[in-house]
Amino acid sequence: MTSHVVGYPRMGPKRELKFALESFWDKKTAASDLEKTAKDLRHAIWKEMADAGVTLIPSNTFSYYDQVLDTTALVGAVPPRYGWTGGEIGLDIYFSMARGNATQPAMEMTKWFDTNYHYIVPELSPETKFALSSRKAVSEYKEAKELGIETVPVLVGPVSYLLLAKADKAAPKNFNTLSLLDSLLPVYKQVLGELEEAGAKFVQIDEPTLVLDLEASKLEAFKKAYSILGSGLGVKLLLETYFADIPEETYKMVIELESVSAIGLDLVRGSKSLDLIKKIGLPAGKTLFAGVVDGRNVWANDLVASVAILEDLATTLGKERVVVSTSCSLMHTAVDLKNETKLDSELKSWLAFAAQKVLEVVALANAISGKKDEEFFSANAAALASRRSSPRVHNKAVQEAAAELKNSEHRRATNVSIRLEEQQKHLNLPILPTTTIGSFPQTPELRRVRREFKNNKITEEEYVKAIQGEISSVVKLQEELDIDVLVHGEPERNDMVEYFGEQLEGFCFSGNGWVQSYGSRCVKPPIIYGDVSRPKAMTVFWSTYAQSLTKRPMKGMLTGPVTILNWSFVRDDQPRSETCMQIALAIKDEVEDLEAAGVTVIQIDEAALREGLPLRKSEQASYQDWAVHGFRITACGVKDTTQIHTHMCYSNFNDIIHSIIDMDADVITIENSRSDEKLLSVFREGVVYGAGIGPGVYDIHSPRVPGFEEMAERARKMLAVLESKVLWINPDCGLKTRKYAEVVPALTNMVKAAKQLRTELSSA
């Protein structure tokens, strides 16, 4: 049986690409240095898979920033503001689109389906002209071939590309990005032709939008696209889907596409697809790429269960028509367990990172082919048995407390409008109050202090003194800038989820389990292996110290239960909702300890609430019910005078606005500037939001510093649809990834914008 991997992490086992990118952006190294690092990583990945015995190895899954941005470069869809005049797209234009430049903002960034990966959203209009402008896919195929490795080039599919795009601001309101399909397909045909000429036998085309609930017009677009692409084509096409079950009508359409030789299905998150295959079948001559190895989590595969699925498929379709594959690209998981030296042997035996998942794919293919590796299977069975029976996984008291939560909705007793009046009496804030989201720049010196403390090179006393010094500087800076509600800057935190997970029971941590979030930004998700509880207070010491330095309100900063859940590798032996309730109880205890310590503004970030929304509409209501309930649990016990904030960033929130209202927070801060202020449309369409709201007035993910008038204009647009008494002025997100040279002028302009608007409102 053939083996296949959908995609592989590109950052490197120790984030080699991250450091090469940031050095290049800082002008410390040349483009040639960056290109060498990239080439070395690609070669290492291909060789690793070839040595493991993978039959179908992907190429063109490497990217300097994002695979959708790579597709924008491929087809030459550069927005006019970047001044591109044609020809091969170079790194300057490429990174300007991703990060902005001195004169132009970056393109919008949003979540890739229901993952924590962000893609750069294409901007299209009726005037968009497509042309082949990057030969990356062909050159990387040839590059692998020169190493003696035959690969399967991977492309983001044309229909998904258009469906994931947005209309340019200047485009007519009735403009449909799918109307550009006819002009886009010739570029794809040209790429496929060049790949065929280079010797490619198979091309993987990722069409993940096929798992969504698509109306007939979109299904027709797929039929049209693959009819045209297949005309005269000599390479075989694998149509790859992932992240959910493919709907029945969509499946029927796909398997009838003559140009498609194979279809890839996610059989981990799409467990119903097996029944679909049995019910409808697969036409003769077509192959199923069975995604039985989880590309989104770190647990070792249940090899015996996977063999049963594969044997069932082999019986239904014939062994020669089934390929063992990953459920999706492995870029959503950590790279290699061999770099983990601090995880204990029991926990480590339960895990499989990308490198180990490649071995699982090969082992399964060999087993179905009659070449079962008995030692590999025995070790796997022992690890699974150990995990099922380990006492460290289960805590009866936690389970009982979480079960009790089902008896209440955990709503605060008083309406938010009344609470806001009580809070204003207590806080005495000006109209259009200013604040930031929580973190301040994480300087090299700050990282060095945390690293030295973690490695026992400095004492706890020295560490506390250093962190308090940083907090003091951040508080002083905010007072000098005249910000109204302050934050302590989070200098003690490595990551907004990892910091809490390190202090909660039921979590463990890798040393190098980095996963790309966007660009060079990587996160190291905690691994939730057992029942969750809070042994002691986690933030009270730092928050109360910060509050002691100022008379202005100081926000206590917490990460919410849904975000901790969605940004962790979560146990798969119980429903995600149960784990969420356990985390909610732990955060509730922290909220109430902060209030008791005198902190009366508490922010509970739920940046990932939208991210966890199931892709299929039939499953969304259930998720929103328990996710919102989880947030309400954390805040239901505080007084009316305690102001609860939450924050959300970089996602499409308009379709869940009623769930956001149902969270019953007093103030929400939310991304607004990078997405062309599409949040405005919610309120223009009549949604009434009675709580405080701070739509971000500038994009912190770009080094660009916008002027105060630009920020003021964003706020004016919001004032057209919101009452001034509920509007806050703040950035889009936290400032940890920025430098002080960018942050200070940006915040100066932000405060200046708020004061200008106050003057205008007073005059009016």
N, C-alpha and C positions, 0 to 999 in steps of 0.2 A: 504494500500500500504506500502511496506517495505521501510525502510530508511537506508542509508549507507553513510559512510564518507571514502574517499580514503586514507587519512592520516592526521596527525595533527602536529602542531609545537612541537618540542622537547626541545627547549631551556628553556622553562618555561616562565610564564607571566612577570617575572622580571629578566630574564636571569640567573636563578639559575644554570643551567648547565654550562654556560659560566664561571662563577666565580669558580665553583667547578673544572672544567677542568684546568683553569689557575693556581689555587692554587696547584693542584696535579702536574702539569708540573713544577712548581717552587719548588717542594718538601716541601711545607708548610703543606700539608695534605697527608694522606695515601690513598691507593687505596680503602680501606673500606669506607672512607668518601665520595669519588667520587661515589662509587657504591650505597651508601645509598641515596645520592641526586638523582641519576638516578632512583632508585626504587621508591622513593617518587613521582617524577614527573610522571612516568608511571602510578602509581596507581591513582593519581589525574586526569589524562587525561581520563583513562578508566571510572572512577566513574562519571566524568562530563558528558560524552556521555551517559552512562547508565541512569543517573538521567534525562537527557534531553529526553530520549525515543528513542535513535537511536537503530535500530534493529540489524544492522550488524556493529560492532565496530572493527576497525583494531587493530592488534597487530604486533609487530616486525617492527613498523615504527619509534621506538626510535633508536637513534644512538649516540655513543660517538663522531663521527666525520662525517661520510658519509655513506649512504646506499649502495653505490657501493663498497666502501672499506669493508663494512660489508660482502658483497657478496664474495669479494676476500678472506676474512677470512673464510667464510662458506665453500668455495670449496678448500681452501688450496693453492691458486695460489700466494704464496709469492715469490717475486723475490729472486734468490739465494743470492744476496749481503747482505741480512739481516740475514743470518746465521740460519734460522729456520730449525730445523731438524725433524719436525713432531710433532704430538700431538695437543692438544687444543691450539689455538693461544691466547696468553695472551696480556695484555695491552702494554707490552714493544715492542713486534714485531708490534702490531697494530699501535701504535703511531710512531714507526720508519718509517713505510711505509707512514704515513700521513705527518710527519714533518721532517723526516730525523733524523740522530743521529750524534755522534761525528765523525764518519768515513764515513758515507754513506749519499748521498743526498736523499731527499724525492722523492716519485713517482710523476709523472706529475699530474697537477691539471688543469682542464678546465671547461668551463661552461656546465651546465646541460641543453641541448637543448637551448631554447631562454630565459632562466631565468638568474637571477643574483646569482643563487646557483652554487657552484663549486663542482665537484666530483673528486675523485682520480681515475685516469685512470689505469685500469689493464694493466700489462705488461706480455705478453704471448709469448711463443715460441714453436716449435715442441717438446721441451723437458719438457714442463709444465706437471706435473702430478697432477691430481685433487684427493682430498680426503676430506671427511667430517671432517672439522677442527674447527667448531664452532657450538654449539647447541643452539645458541641465540634464533632462531626462535621458537624452541620447548619449551625452558625454559620460554620465555616470554608468550607464549600461556598458559602454565601451571600456571604461576604466576597470570595471570588474572583469570584463572578458580578457583584458590584458593580463590579469592575475590568474587566468585559467578558470574563472568562476562564471558559470552561466547563471544569469539572474532573470527575474521577472520584473520589468519596469512597472512602477506604480504611478498612476495619474489620479488626481481628483477629477471625478466625472463631470462632463459639461453641464448636465441638467442640475446636479447638486450644486455646482459652482454658481449657476444663475439663481437657484432658489435660496442660496445662502447669502447672496448679494443684496444690496439695498439700492434704491434709486438715489441718484445724486440730488442734492438740494435744488438744483436748477431744473430738474426733470419735471415734466407735466405730472399732475396728480394721478392721472389715470395710467401712467407708464408702468408696464409690467416687464420685469427683467427677463422673463422667458421669451419676450418678443425678439430678443437678440439671438435666439438659438440658431437661426439660419446663418447668421454672419459669424457665429462662434465655431460651428462645426467644421468649416474648412481648415481652421488652425489645428484642430484635433486630428483631422484626417492627415494633415501634413506631418504632424508629430508621429502618428502611428506608421505612416509610410517610411519615415526616416528610421524608426525603430526596427521595422521589418527589414529595411535595407542593411541595417547594422547587424542583423542576424537574430533578433529577438523572436522567439517562438510563441511566447505567452505574454500578454500585457494585462496587468491588474488595474481595473478602473473602479475606484471607490465611489459608490453612489449611496452614501449613508442615508440620504433623505428618503430612500425607498422604504425605510421602516416607519415613516410617519404616516399619518392618516391623510392621504392625498386625494384630492378631488379629480374627477375624470380628465380635466384639461391638463393636469400635470402628468397623469399617466400617459396621455396621448403624446406629451412632449418626450417622454422616454421612448415610446414606440418610434416616433419620428427620428429621434437622435440616433438610435442604434440601427435603424434601417439605413440611414445615410452613412453612418460610420462603417457599417459592415459591407457596403458595396465595394467589391474589388479588393477587400482586405485579405492579406495572407497570414496575419498573425491571429492566434486564438485570443479571445477576450474572456477574462474572468471578471464578472460583475460582483464586486464585494460589498456586502452590507454588514452592519454591526450595531450593537447597543440595544437591540430589542427584537421582538418577533416581527417578521415581515407580514403585513396584512394579507389575507387570503386572496383578494382580488388582485393585489399587486403581484403576489407570487405567480398567479395564473398568467398575468401579462408578461412577467420577466422570462418565464420558462419557454414562452412561445417566441421570444426574440431570436430570429435565425442567426444573427451575428454573434450571439452570446454562447460560448462553448461551455461555460461553467458559472455557477453561482455560489457565492460564499455566504453562509448563514451563521449568525451568532447563536450557538446552542447552549450558551450559559445564561445570558439574559433573555434569550428567546427560546425558552423551553417548550413552547407550544408548536414550534416549527417542526418538530419530529412528527407530530400528529398530522400536520399539513402535508408533509412529504408522503406519508402513508396514505392519506386520503386522496391526494391529487396525483402523486407520482412525479416523475421527472422524465421528460421525453428521451427517447433513445439517442445516444450520441452526446448527451450532456452530462457534465460531472458536477458532483456536489462537493464543495469545500466545507467540511464539517468543523465548525469552530467549537471544539470541546475543551480546549485549554484556556482558562480565564485570563484575558489580557488586561483586566482592570483590578485584580486583587492579588494578594501575595501568598495565598494559601496553596499548599501542595495539592496537586490534582488527585482526585480519587480515581486512580488508574483502573481499578476493577470496574467501577461504575462507567467510566468512559469507554472501556473495552466493550461493555454490554451495549452501549449506545451505538458504537461503531459496527459491532457485529449485527445489530438489528438493521442498521442502514445497509450493510453489505448484503444481507439477506433480501432486503427490499429492492435494492438498486443493482446489486452486483458489486463485488469487491473492487473491480477495476474502475468503477465510477464514483468511488468515495476517496477523498483526500483528507488526511488528518491535518487540522489547522488550529491556529489560535482564534479566539472569539473576536478579536480586533487587534489593532496594533499593540505591541508590547510597550509602546512609548508611555502608556498610562500606568506602568508599574516601575518598580526600582530595577536597577541594572543587574547586579550580580551578588549573590550571597557570599562568594568567596572573600569579599572585602569586609565582611562583618566579623569582627573579632571579639566584640563585647556581648553579643547575644548568647545566652546560655544554650547549651547543646539541646535541651528539650525543646525550647521555643524555636530554635533554628531548624530543628527537624520538621517542624510543622509548615515551613515556609518554602516558597519557590519564587525567586525573582526572575527577570527576563531570561538570563542565561540558563537557569534551571528549567524554565518553561520550554525553551528550545529542546532541551534533553527529553522532557516529557512528551513533546510532540513526536520526536523520533522514536522513543520507546514504545509509544502507542502504535505507530505505524508498523514498527517491527513486530510487535506482538500479534497484530492482525495478520501479518504476513507469515506467521509461524516461526518467528525468531525472537520469542519472548525472552527478555533479560530477567531471569528469575531473581537475581540478587537485587536489581533495581526495584522490582515489584515487591519483594519482601520488605525492603527498607521503607517503601512507601506505606505498606499495610501497617507496619509497626508504628510509624509516625502518626497515622490517622487514629490508631487505637490509643496511643498515648494522649493525643489531644482530647479524644472523647471522654477519657476516664480521669484526666488530671484534675486534682482538687483546686488548682489555682484558677480554673476557668469559672467555677460556679460559686456563688455566694447567696445562700438562702435568704438572708435578711434583705439584701438588695432586691432580689426577685419579688419578695412579698411587698416591699415598699412600692416598687414600680407597678405591681398589680393593683394596688389600692388607688392609683391615679385614675383609673377608669371610672371612678365613682363621682368625678366632678369635672367641670369645664375649666376651673381655675381662672375665672375672670375677676378683675379688680371690681370692687363693689360700686365705685363711683364713676360716672361718665367722664370721658377724657376732657371735655370742655370745662367741667367743674374742677377737675384736677389741675388743669393748666392755670386757672385763676388762682388756686391755692399756691401753686408753685411760683407764680409770678410775684405774689406777696412776699414769699420767702426769699426768692433770688433777686428780685428787683433788676431785671435785665432791660437794656434799651430795646427799642424796636429794631428788627432785623439783627438779632444778636449774632456775633461771630464766634466760630469755634473751629477746631480742626478735628480730624477723624480719630486720632489717637497716637500714632507713632510719629517720631521725629527721626531725622537721618541717623542711620546706623554707621557711624564712622569706623575707620580701621582701628582706631585706638579703643573704641568701645568693644569691638569684636575681640580685640586682643585681650582685654580685661576678662571678658566672659570665658574665652578659651583658656586663659591661664588659671582661672578659678576652677574650671572644670577639670583641668589636668593637675590640680593641686600644686600649682607653682606660686600661688599667692594665698594668703589666709582669708578666711571668711570676713574677718574684720577689714582687711584691705579691700576686698571686693565690695562690701557694703559701702565703705567710704567712697570708693570710686563711682559707684552707681548713684549714690546720693549727690555727689558732686555734679554728675551729668543731669540729674533731675533738677537740681538747683539752677543750673545754667538754662535749661529749657523753660523753666517757670519764669525766670528773669527775662528771657527773650520775649516770651509771650506778653508779659506785662509791658515791656518796652514797646512792643508792636500794638498794644492796646486791644488785645483779643479779650472777649468777654467771658467765655467759659473755657477754662484751661484744661490741658491734659498733662500728664507727667512725662510723656514722650516714650514710654516703654523701653528704656535702655536695658532693663534686665531680661528682656524677652528676645529669644532667638527667632521665634515664629509665633503667630497668634494662636495656632492650634497646638504646636509642639510644647509650648510653655505650659499650657494647662494639662496636657496629657502626661507630662513628666511628673505631675503632682497628683494624679488620679490613679486609683487602683484599677487594674484591668487593662492597662496600656503597657506596651513595650516600644522600644525605639531602636532603629537601625543607626549605624554610624555613617553609612554612605548610601542610604536608600533614597537618593534624590530623584525627583520627578519634575520634568519641565512643566511650568505653569504658563509662561509666555516668554518669548525672546530668550534672554539669558537668565530669566528669573526661574529658580528651582525651589521646590519645597520638599521637605522630608516628612511625609505623612506618618503620624503615629500608627501603630498597629494595635487595634482593639482586639484582644484575644479572650477577654473574660468579662464578668459582670463589673460594672463601673461604680465606684464610690469615691468620696472625698475624705481623706484622713484628717486634713487640717486646712485652715485658711490658706489661700494661695496668693492673694493680691493685697490684703488689708494693710500689711506693713508698709508697702511702697506707696499706696494711695493716701494713707493717713499722713505719711511723711510729706508727700507733695502738698496736701491740703494745709499742712502746718506752715508752709512757706508763703502763703498768699491769703488775702481776704476774698479773692474772687472765687467763684465756684470751680471746683476741681472735679473732673469726671473720673469716677472709678471705671476701669476698662476691663471688660470681660468678653470672651467669645461665647456665642450662644450654642446651645446643644445641637441644633440642626447643622450648623457650620462645622462644629467639631466632628460630627458624624460624617458629613459629606466630604470633608477634607482629610479623613483618615482611611486607612485600610480596615474595613469593618469585618468583624467576625461573620461567618456565613452559616453558623449553626443555629441561629434564631432570627426572627424578623428584624429588619432594621428599625422598625418602630419601637420595639422593646428596648433596644440599645439606646435609642434617642431618649426615651423616658428616664432611663437610668442616669444618663448624662444631665438631663434637665434637673433632676433632684439634686445632683451635686452642685450645679450652678445656682440653684435656688438657695442653697445653704450659704454660698459665697455672697450672693446679693444681700441677704439678710444680715450677714456679718459686716458687710461694708456699711449698710445703713446704721447698724448699731454703733459703729465706730465714728459716725458723724459725716459720712460721705452721702450727700443728698442728690447728686446727679450721677447716675450709673448708666453706662452704655453697654448694651449686650449685643454685640455684633452678630448679625445673621447674613453675612455676605454671600453665603452659599444656599440660601433658601430656595431661590429659583433654580439653581443648578440641579437639585435633586428631583425636580419635577419629572415624572415619567414621560417618555416621548409619546406614548399612545394616550389619547384623550380618555379612554375608558378607565385608565388607572390613575388619573390625576387627582380626582376628588378625594380619594382615600389618603393619598400622600399629603395633600394640603391640610386635611383635617388633623392628622397626627403631628405634622410638622408645626403648624400654628399652635396647637395645643401644647407642644413641647416648649415653645417660647413663652406662652402665657404662664406655664408652671413656674418659670424662673422668677417672674415679677409679681405674682399674684399676692404676695404677702407683705408688700411694702406700704408705707403710709401715702396718703394723697400728696403730701408735700415733697415726696421723693420723686424726682423726675427720671423716668426711664427712657433712654435713647436706644435706638438700634441703627445699624448701618448696613447698606447693601451696595454692591458695586458690580459694574460691568456684566450686565446680563439684560435680557428682555423682560422687564417687569410689568409691562402694560397688561399682559393677559392674566396676571395674578394680583392685580391691584386690590381686589376685594379681600383676598387672603391677607395682604399686607395690612389693610385696615383692621381686619379681624384680629391681628396680633395685639392690638390695643396698646401700642407703645405711645408714650407722650410726644416723642420727637423722633422722626426718621431722617437720616441723612442718606442721600442716594446719588449714584452716578448720573450725570446729566450732560456734561459738556462734550465728551468725546463721541457721543451717539447723536450729535446734532440736535440735542434737546428734544428727543422724541417723547420724553416724559410729559412734555407740554400737552401733547395730543390727548392724554388721558383726561386732563382737567378741562380741556376745550370741549371734550365730548360729554361733559356733564357729571363726571365723577366728583362727589363731594368728599373732601378730606379735611376733617375737623381738627386733627392733631397738628403739632408742629412738624414742619418739613424743611429740609435743607438740601435742595437739588444742587449738586456741586457746580461751582462757577468756574473751575479750571481743572484741566486734565493733569494729574500728577505723574502719569506714566510717560510723559514726554519731558525732555529737559528744557523745553521752551517755556519762557516766562511771559505770560500774557499781561497786557497793560490793564490798568484799573478800569478804564472805560469799557474795555471788552468784557470784563467781569460784571461791571455794572449793567451793561446791556443784557447779559444773560439773566440777571436778577429782574430787570424791568419786564422781560417777557414773562417771567413767572408771576410777577405782581399783577399782570393783566388777567390772570386766571385764579390767583390765590389771594386771600386776605393778608395784608401786611403783618397782622398780629401773629400769624402762624409761620411766617417765612424766616428761615435762618440762612446765614451766609457762611459757606464752608467749601473746602476743596472736594474733589470727587472721591478721594480715598486717602489712606495713610501716607506719610511722607518718608517712610523708612528707606525707600530705594533711591531717594533724591539726595543731592548734596546741599549743604547749607548755602552755598553760593547761588543756588537756584531757589531754595525755600524762602530765604529772608526777603528777597525782592518780591517774590510771588505773594507771600502773606502780607507784606507791606501794601501791595496793590489791592489785595482783597479787603483789608480793613479800610483803605481809602475809598474803595468802591462802596462799602457799606455806609460810610459816613456821608458820602455824596448822595446816596439814595435817601438817607434819613433827612438830609436837608431838603431834598426835592419833595418828600412826603410832607414835611413840616410846612413848606411853602404852599403846597397844594391844599 
